[in-house]
């Protein structure tokens, strides 16, 4: 077994907790038998994130702080999401890129004991963009001058899997962001070879996009691009003068939906928990989406999903804009290995946009949604419940308020999901039963529906007999209390 024999739970540490990807990973990993932690640095975690795991503030570039963190938590698994991904900052300050992307990675690896699973999020920027599409066998040249100075690094291996060290003093033309992430991949592979009970996996991702993990969570490039397009579309509709949004027509990527990535992480951890031999050693997986798309194609897809005027998109070429210089032309990834080994399926970009931008997609009729009901499972669902209710409340409920209802009446909490939007949760209802002597009363305590789904059938669900109202009737509730009665209730009518 992968886990220490005297332990019943798997301890998982996820770095970069306040970023975009990490909260989705925490949610995918949540469940019985796991103890979840996450790190943060400058951005203080808010309550929805704190519901997903235990927060630990840590400067990952400080080896002593990292060692103390690892010693305290003693994790079985570390999922390293934290990174400096702003390519402009990396270009202007390569030392900052080295500190955040390479030194922080090595600090974690060096602090980990002689067993465990380390999952590293990497990037398609490790390639130069001239020979796409790239698969996992493509040779990556690693700048020797980046990895040799690392404190305590083992003896370097000249040729290690797909990695090849450069001669001392040779300078690569690779962007500092890609170079530092490639070096991080190399030291993860090197670390995994030192002891037979060490396991490392690299998830080399393209552009990761999707919905915010909770109401005030960090967004992806998609939210930024959508906001820019909406702003220009609104100005145009009002007859105001506005500059179109410049998007590259000759930069190609394979954007991947965040849910596909987080499920791959959950699969890796599950394999490790079940059988260490299933993950032992080093594995490399490409995580690129279903389509090769230019930035223009992505912008047009957003316009189509949100009913925006596509003329707000202006195609430009890399050579035509100052910020285009030095950017790789085509970083498309071929992701066959992750499909085979991790059972990964990839969401199409158009479908992913519709799931991610639920509140921005144009209002639809009830024929365009397919609402089903899901019963509350366990505390894994509390962040979704909290996010849906918090959007309608001036002051959010305490976690103890939720537990008061959910611990005693879990079957009376249900989510409305849109099956045409990837089972996206669009509404929630929380009820309870009051008993006084022989009399029972049904009480609807909380109810929320995303704005786009109001008056569009989201309150009805697919089967009245499975609704909380039906459950309360089944339990012989003679009356309803609260602001919504059974006869007047708009939920699942």
Secondary structure by P-SEA (a helix, b strand, c coil): ccccccccbbbbbbcccccccaaaaaaaaccccbbbbbbbccccccaaaaaabbbbbbccccaaaaaaaaaaaccccccccccccaaaaaaacaaaaaaaccaaaaaaaaacccbbbbbbbbccccccccccccccccccccccccccccccccccccccccbbbccccccccccaaaaaaaaaaaaaaaaaaccccbbbbbbcccccccccccccccccaaaaaaaaaaaaaaaaaabbbbbcbbbbcccccccccaaaaaaaaaaaaaaaaacccccccbbbbbbcccccccaaaaaaaaaaaaccccccbbbbccccccccccccccccccccccccccbbbbbcaaaaaaaaacccccccccccbbbbbbccccccaaaaaaaaaaaaccccccaaaaaaccccccccbbbbbcccccccccccccbbbbbcccbbbbbbcbbbbccccccccccccccccccaaaaaaaacccccccccccccccccc
